[in-house]
Amino acid sequence: DEIIDVSEDEKVLVQQEEEIKLFEKITLSQDNVKVGHKYLKTLVISGTLNDEFHQIGEPVTFYISSPDGTDSQITAVTTSDRTFKVPIIIDEFESGIYQFQPSHKDLLGEPFSFKH
């Protein structure tokens, strides 16, 4: 145990609360996916969960807030090596900023935004 000398000055000990880093890595990319006879523009969210939070069989859920105020969610399955990948068809998305709130089990990750 550390010994703290408080003989001269008062020392206040503060515990640092670290932000939860749910992901080791997270990537957003755009792609065109062929569905039937046409190509649809998609947003692909992929990444790797931090080892300390990964639980096999527990998906990553993304709660999405649209510019018009509607909310939806999409779920990505995590593999045994902690990775996930989920395409979201954005062809019909209206222009604006979409807010994404990721979660895994009962943990919330850092939110991010996508402008379409």
ChimeraX commands (.cxc) that place a marker at each C-alpha (Angstrom):
marker #1 position 0.00,0.00,0.00 radius 0.5
marker #1 position 1.14,3.51,-0.76 radius 0.5
marker #1 position 1.91,5.77,2.18 radius 0.5
marker #1 position 0.79,9.36,1.68 radius 0.5
marker #1 position 2.53,12.12,3.63 radius 0.5
marker #1 position -0.02,14.68,4.83 radius 0.5
marker #1 position 2.20,16.36,7.39 radius 0.5
marker #1 position 2.47,19.77,5.67 radius 0.5
marker #1 position -0.40,20.04,3.18 radius 0.5
marker #1 position -3.80,18.48,2.93 radius 0.5
marker #1 position -3.96,15.93,0.09 radius 0.5
marker #1 position -7.23,15.01,-1.49 radius 0.5
marker #1 position -7.37,11.61,-3.17 radius 0.5
marker #1 position -9.62,11.44,-6.20 radius 0.5
marker #1 position -10.48,8.22,-7.96 radius 0.5
marker #1 position -10.35,8.62,-11.71 radius 0.5
marker #1 position -13.43,7.42,-13.53 radius 0.5
marker #1 position -12.37,6.19,-16.92 radius 0.5
marker #1 position -14.72,6.26,-19.86 radius 0.5
marker #1 position -15.80,2.79,-20.94 radius 0.5
marker #1 position -13.99,1.84,-24.14 radius 0.5
marker #1 position -16.43,-0.76,-25.42 radius 0.5
marker #1 position -14.57,-1.19,-28.69 radius 0.5
marker #1 position -10.97,-1.98,-29.45 radius 0.5
marker #1 position -11.71,-0.70,-32.95 radius 0.5
marker #1 position -14.81,0.54,-34.79 radius 0.5
marker #1 position -15.03,1.48,-38.46 radius 0.5
marker #1 position -17.69,3.15,-40.62 radius 0.5
marker #1 position -17.55,2.66,-44.37 radius 0.5
marker #1 position -19.89,2.98,-47.33 radius 0.5
marker #1 position -20.45,0.25,-49.89 radius 0.5
marker #1 position -22.83,-0.70,-52.68 radius 0.5
marker #1 position -24.55,-4.04,-52.15 radius 0.5
marker #1 position -26.38,-5.86,-54.93 radius 0.5
marker #1 position -29.93,-6.74,-53.95 radius 0.5
marker #1 position -31.84,-8.42,-56.76 radius 0.5
marker #1 position -31.00,-6.52,-59.94 radius 0.5
marker #1 position -29.92,-3.22,-58.39 radius 0.5
marker #1 position -27.21,-1.86,-56.14 radius 0.5
marker #1 position -28.13,-0.20,-52.86 radius 0.5
marker #1 position -25.91,2.21,-50.94 radius 0.5
marker #1 position -25.07,0.87,-47.49 radius 0.5
marker #1 position -23.30,2.08,-44.38 radius 0.5
marker #1 position -21.18,-0.72,-42.91 radius 0.5
marker #1 position -20.35,-0.63,-39.19 radius 0.5
marker #1 position -17.63,-3.08,-38.25 radius 0.5
marker #1 position -15.30,-3.45,-35.34 radius 0.5
marker #1 position -13.82,-5.41,-32.49 radius 0.5
marker #1 position -15.08,-5.45,-28.92 radius 0.5
marker #1 position -12.60,-4.93,-26.11 radius 0.5
marker #1 position -11.69,-8.29,-24.61 radius 0.5
marker #1 position -12.78,-7.31,-21.09 radius 0.5
marker #1 position -16.37,-6.62,-22.24 radius 0.5
marker #1 position -16.86,-9.39,-24.81 radius 0.5
marker #1 position -19.34,-12.10,-23.95 radius 0.5
marker #1 position -19.92,-14.84,-26.51 radius 0.5
marker #1 position -23.48,-14.86,-27.79 radius 0.5
marker #1 position -24.19,-11.27,-26.73 radius 0.5
marker #1 position -24.78,-8.99,-29.74 radius 0.5
marker #1 position -23.82,-5.36,-30.21 radius 0.5
marker #1 position -26.95,-3.22,-30.59 radius 0.5
marker #1 position -26.92,0.17,-32.27 radius 0.5
marker #1 position -29.75,2.52,-31.33 radius 0.5
marker #1 position -30.24,4.99,-34.18 radius 0.5
marker #1 position -31.83,8.43,-33.89 radius 0.5
marker #1 position -32.85,9.88,-37.26 radius 0.5
marker #1 position -33.02,13.57,-38.21 radius 0.5
marker #1 position -36.84,13.37,-38.27 radius 0.5
marker #1 position -36.88,12.24,-34.63 radius 0.5
marker #1 position -37.69,8.58,-35.21 radius 0.5
marker #1 position -35.68,5.90,-33.42 radius 0.5
marker #1 position -34.71,2.43,-34.59 radius 0.5
marker #1 position -32.16,-0.20,-33.74 radius 0.5
marker #1 position -30.03,-2.77,-35.50 radius 0.5
marker #1 position -28.18,-5.70,-33.98 radius 0.5
marker #1 position -24.81,-7.16,-34.95 radius 0.5
marker #1 position -23.73,-10.66,-33.99 radius 0.5
marker #1 position -20.28,-10.88,-32.39 radius 0.5
marker #1 position -17.98,-13.70,-33.40 radius 0.5
marker #1 position -15.75,-15.74,-31.10 radius 0.5
marker #1 position -12.82,-13.47,-32.05 radius 0.5
marker #1 position -14.86,-10.43,-30.80 radius 0.5
marker #1 position -15.56,-8.95,-34.26 radius 0.5
marker #1 position -18.84,-7.75,-35.74 radius 0.5
marker #1 position -20.04,-6.30,-39.04 radius 0.5
marker #1 position -23.46,-4.94,-39.89 radius 0.5
marker #1 position -24.60,-3.28,-43.13 radius 0.5
marker #1 position -27.38,-0.68,-43.01 radius 0.5
marker #1 position -29.13,0.21,-46.27 radius 0.5
marker #1 position -29.04,4.01,-46.49 radius 0.5
marker #1 position -30.50,4.47,-49.99 radius 0.5
marker #1 position -33.81,5.59,-48.51 radius 0.5
marker #1 position -32.29,7.65,-45.68 radius 0.5
marker #1 position -33.26,11.31,-45.69 radius 0.5
marker #1 position -30.48,13.88,-45.57 radius 0.5
marker #1 position -29.28,14.85,-42.13 radius 0.5
marker #1 position -27.33,13.65,-39.12 radius 0.5
marker #1 position -27.97,10.22,-37.62 radius 0.5
marker #1 position -26.91,9.51,-34.03 radius 0.5
marker #1 position -25.73,6.00,-33.13 radius 0.5
marker #1 position -25.59,4.73,-29.55 radius 0.5
marker #1 position -23.87,1.33,-29.31 radius 0.5
marker #1 position -24.48,-1.08,-26.46 radius 0.5
marker #1 position -23.30,-4.56,-25.49 radius 0.5
marker #1 position -24.93,-6.38,-22.58 radius 0.5
marker #1 position -25.76,-3.54,-20.15 radius 0.5
marker #1 position -22.85,-1.32,-21.24 radius 0.5
marker #1 position -23.15,1.76,-23.42 radius 0.5
marker #1 position -20.34,2.65,-25.78 radius 0.5
marker #1 position -19.35,6.10,-26.93 radius 0.5
marker #1 position -22.02,7.52,-29.28 radius 0.5
marker #1 position -21.12,8.64,-32.80 radius 0.5
marker #1 position -22.84,10.46,-35.66 radius 0.5
marker #1 position -23.18,9.88,-39.40 radius 0.5
marker #1 position -24.10,12.63,-41.86 radius 0.5
marker #1 position -26.03,11.54,-44.96 radius 0.5
marker link #1:1,2 radius 0.2
marker link #1:2,3 radius 0.2
marker link #1:3,4 radius 0.2
marker link #1:4,5 radius 0.2
marker link #1:5,6 radius 0.2
marker link #1:6,7 radius 0.2
marker link #1:7,8 radius 0.2
marker link #1:8,9 radius 0.2
marker link #1:9,10 radius 0.2
marker link #1:10,11 radius 0.2
marker link #1:11,12 radius 0.2
marker link #1:12,13 radius 0.2
marker link #1:13,14 radius 0.2
marker link #1:14,15 radius 0.2
marker link #1:15,16 radius 0.2
marker link #1:16,17 radius 0.2
marker link #1:17,18 radius 0.2
marker link #1:18,19 radius 0.2
marker link #1:19,20 radius 0.2
marker link #1:20,21 radius 0.2
marker link #1:21,22 radius 0.2
marker link #1:22,23 radius 0.2
marker link #1:23,24 radius 0.2
marker link #1:24,25 radius 0.2
marker link #1:25,26 radius 0.2
marker link #1:26,27 radius 0.2
marker link #1:27,28 radius 0.2
marker link #1:28,29 radius 0.2
marker link #1:29,30 radius 0.2
marker link #1:30,31 radius 0.2
marker link #1:31,32 radius 0.2
marker link #1:32,33 radius 0.2
marker link #1:33,34 radius 0.2
marker link #1:34,35 radius 0.2
marker link #1:35,36 radius 0.2
marker link #1:36,37 radius 0.2
marker link #1:37,38 radius 0.2
marker link #1:38,39 radius 0.2
marker link #1:39,40 radius 0.2
marker link #1:40,41 radius 0.2
marker link #1:41,42 radius 0.2
marker link #1:42,43 radius 0.2
marker link #1:43,44 radius 0.2
marker link #1:44,45 radius 0.2
marker link #1:45,46 radius 0.2
marker link #1:46,47 radius 0.2
marker link #1:47,48 radius 0.2
marker link #1:48,49 radius 0.2
marker link #1:49,50 radius 0.2
marker link #1:50,51 radius 0.2
marker link #1:51,52 radius 0.2
marker link #1:52,53 radius 0.2
marker link #1:53,54 radius 0.2
marker link #1:54,55 radius 0.2
marker link #1:55,56 radius 0.2
marker link #1:56,57 radius 0.2
marker link #1:57,58 radius 0.2
marker link #1:58,59 radius 0.2
marker link #1:59,60 radius 0.2
marker link #1:60,61 radius 0.2
marker link #1:61,62 radius 0.2
marker link #1:62,63 radius 0.2
marker link #1:63,64 radius 0.2
marker link #1:64,65 radius 0.2
marker link #1:65,66 radius 0.2
marker link #1:66,67 radius 0.2
marker link #1:67,68 radius 0.2
marker link #1:68,69 radius 0.2
marker link #1:69,70 radius 0.2
marker link #1:70,71 radius 0.2
marker link #1:71,72 radius 0.2
marker link #1:72,73 radius 0.2
marker link #1:73,74 radius 0.2
marker link #1:74,75 radius 0.2
marker link #1:75,76 radius 0.2
marker link #1:76,77 radius 0.2
marker link #1:77,78 radius 0.2
marker link #1:78,79 radius 0.2
marker link #1:79,80 radius 0.2
marker link #1:80,81 radius 0.2
marker link #1:81,82 radius 0.2
marker link #1:82,83 radius 0.2
marker link #1:83,84 radius 0.2
marker link #1:84,85 radius 0.2
marker link #1:85,86 radius 0.2
marker link #1:86,87 radius 0.2
marker link #1:87,88 radius 0.2
marker link #1:88,89 radius 0.2
marker link #1:89,90 radius 0.2
marker link #1:90,91 radius 0.2
marker link #1:91,92 radius 0.2
marker link #1:92,93 radius 0.2
marker link #1:93,94 radius 0.2
marker link #1:94,95 radius 0.2
marker link #1:95,96 radius 0.2
marker link #1:96,97 radius 0.2
marker link #1:97,98 radius 0.2
marker link #1:98,99 radius 0.2
marker link #1:99,100 radius 0.2
marker link #1:100,101 radius 0.2
marker link #1:101,102 radius 0.2
marker link #1:102,103 radius 0.2
marker link #1:103,104 radius 0.2
marker link #1:104,105 radius 0.2
marker link #1:105,106 radius 0.2
marker link #1:106,107 radius 0.2
marker link #1:107,108 radius 0.2
marker link #1:108,109 radius 0.2
marker link #1:109,110 radius 0.2
marker link #1:110,111 radius 0.2
marker link #1:111,112 radius 0.2
marker link #1:112,113 radius 0.2
marker link #1:113,114 radius 0.2
marker link #1:114,115 radius 0.2
marker link #1:115,116 radius 0.2
view
